[in-house]
């Protein structure tokens, strides 16, 4: 029983050279277009990545900040909770955008570290829990805050 095909593999049909040239040219154009699209997509992805991971913020030790409430994102019933929580003072900068905090009211240090992209500078605060900051003050605060500290 012979498992090989009946056709001779060394025998090649003659192909129209004009058709072959046009196929090769089409393939080259397709590859060049794909390469351009890949470079364009990679440039866009790099720009977005760099924008999200910008740790060169103007947050210094001693600044008063609020921390993004990340519990709010995935928990049921947390939609009505505030997006930014607390009144914290930056105690230490650990590098690569990591910061340590202390509660401004109680003076207790937080055990966790937070990235600078999850923190927002706060210049004005209400005096007590029942007092609120006016909308004009909040809008002015948001406009004056650096790029990486505005909520995404």
BELURMO-V191231 format. One record per backbone hydrogen bond with DSSP energy under -0.5 kcal/mol. NH is the residue of the N-H (numbers start at 1). CO is the residue of the C=O. If there is no record, write none. Layout:
<<NH	CO> <NH	CO>>
This chain:
<<3	1> <9	7> <11	8> <12	10> <20	16> <21	17> <22	18> <23	19> <24	20> <25	21> <26	22> <27	23> <28	24> <29	25> <30	26> <31	27> <32	28> <33	29> <34	30> <35	31> <36	32> <37	33> <38	34> <39	35> <40	36> <41	37> <42	38> <43	39> <44	40> <45	41> <46	42> <47	43> <48	44> <49	45> <50	46> <51	47> <52	48> <53	49> <54	51> <55	53> <57	55> <60	58> <62	90> <63	60> <65	63> <65	88> <66	120> <67	85> <68	118> <69	83> <70	68> <72	69> <73	70> <74	70> <75	71> <78	75> <81	78> <85	67> <88	65> <89	102> <90	63> <91	100> <92	100> <94	92> <94	98> <95	98> <98	95> <99	114> <100	92> <101	112> <102	89> <103	108> <104	87> <107	103> <110	101> <114	99> <116	97> <118	115> <119	116> <120	66> <122	64> <138	134> <139	135> <140	136> <141	137> <142	138> <143	139> <144	140> <145	141> <149	146> <150	147>>
